[in-house]
Amino acid sequence: MSNPTVENVVIIGTGCAGLTAAVYTARANLNPLVLEGPLPGGQLTTTSEVENFPGFPEGVDGFQLMDGLRKQAAKFGTRFEQAQVQAVDFSALPRKLMCGDRTVLARTVIIATGASPRMTGIPGERELYGGKGVTTCATCDGAFYRKMEVAVIGGGDSAAEEALFLTRFASKVYLVHRRDSLRASKIMAERATSHPKVQMVWDSVPVEVEGVPQGAVSGLRVRNVKSGAETVLPVKGVFVAIGHVPNSAPFASALDVDENGYFVPAKGSQVRTKVPGVYVAGDCADHVYRQAITAAGMGCQAAIDAERWLAEHGG
Ligand code: NAP
């Protein structure tokens, strides 16, 4: 019987961190295998214009940026496979990645699984998710709300960006935030709050998405946290933009994670873990910066560390 293939480097995830790690390890002739999850290209593919990625003075479309990065990784020999890692065994070498009925074996592993949108959990949200009016992606779904009123929930850069993007289509955008000032950067906050189509709904938490019996969003009930008063915003679309949850669950028993599920790297490194040859990169391991460029930087660090580890341990 032939020995099962042991990969030099398996990279899990195709966002900025994973694909940057792929470019570096492929250029180092390590023949990396990238396992691709449910959102190829990661979060940037759901963003419109990226204005702060270095080297693009006019901004760059998020999808195009990721498409270019993928082509760059493929050019140097990166292999891509669709696979969802469900569990791991890092207790011995080679490391084992269990993906359904198949197990991938690897000398080094770079986990770059990113983060998924956080949901509010209010009644109606889950029932009306998808084509029924609740969504987490204005870039994907904004055009369906031409001349309609919509609500965005959240107060960070994502919420401000979603609200501004939606002004292209919607007749009015309510930006519902639980405090009286936005967490978003100054420039984004100013753009959102001063836009004539954006109406701020301060100090308010969402209570219920209305429309379950009809199967389509008919309104968003919100409660003012100072007065306790409830009102229904007459919207047809609800865009949830309240941050993200790291995709670390399949690895959490083998590696250190904090109370919110973010990977905690080994002391003295951003990307090394307590398991030799296993690295973390990008939003699954970074709750502080969470930028495309910092994710790419971590992917680069993990790739260089993996390359050195293989050189020392006979890759
Ligand atoms: P975020 O900065 O964590 O903001 C989440 C927002 O949702 C906060 O305003 C928070 O309120 C609110 N929130 C959280 N849980 C809530 C709940 N259960 N109910 C109601 N509101 C809730 O997340 P983000 O906006 O997705 O941004 C993530 C990172 O990506 C940030 O570092 C951001 O700068 C970056 N980003 C950058 C850009 C850009 O530069 N163009 C664009 C998008 C994102 P509180 O403020 O009260 O905590």
Boltz pocket constraint, residues with backbone or C-beta under 6 A from the ligand:
constraints:
  - pocket:
      binder: B
      contacts: [[A, 49], [A, 51], [A, 52], [A, 119], [A, 120], [A, 153], [A, 154], [A, 155], [A, 156], [A, 157], [A, 158], [A, 159], [A, 161], [A, 176], [A, 178], [A, 179], [A, 181], [A, 182], [A, 183], [A, 184], [A, 185], [A, 204], [A, 205], [A, 206], [A, 241], [A, 242], [A, 243], [A, 244], [A, 288], [A, 289], [A, 290], [A, 291]]
      max_distance: 6.0
